[in-house]
């Protein structure tokens, strides 16, 4: 009877010791040995710069679609027979527009196309000093761009231009860049373009009008600020 009791007690104690060994020594060692060598999941990084760039590009596309119909085309034949091509910007829905004085020289013959349609027009006034000319079309219900507040303009701001070109058919042309320099008389960009984009509109990425573009002899795009346009036109 006593031997049976001690045998049961011994089995009980051995069970406790074996359980302790398995739970606190062997099993943790097994987990550490087998699972510590498994590869850790690769970290996931979010490229915020890329995401911002995608958002800006989407905004740029939307802005171009918003303003492309506010640009009209000009084809001029000078007294000497030279063909000049360029653009202008529609300012009011009832047909007032602005272009460069150099694109509509005295003595030339002109054709103006609004939304791809040749229209009748009048040149109301010119200013050789600012190189601006005010035009009135015989067309209404036109799209117009909002004016940018130049007090909010910053160096390095992202901008784009929209102009026209005559190939086999009349088409729009765009380019983008940044503001390189500006003051009350001129806005300089880092964009270089052909003479045919003279008179194109300069916009911020929300589609607000900053100015009308001139092309320097070196091909740099500089712009007559919208403040000068408003002073000249009274709009």
Secondary structure, DSSP 8 states (H G I E B T S, - for coil): -HHHHHHHHHHHHHHHHHHHHIIIIIHHHHHHHHHTTS---------HHHHHHHHHHHHHHHHHHHHGGGEEEEEEE-TT--EEEEEEEE-STTSEEEEEGGGS-TT-EEEEEETTEEE-EEEEEEETTTTEEEEEES--S-----B--GGG--TT-EEEEEEEEESSSEEEEEEEEEEEEE-SS-EEEEEE--GGGTT-EEEETT--EEEEEEE-TT-EEEEEEHHHHHHHH--
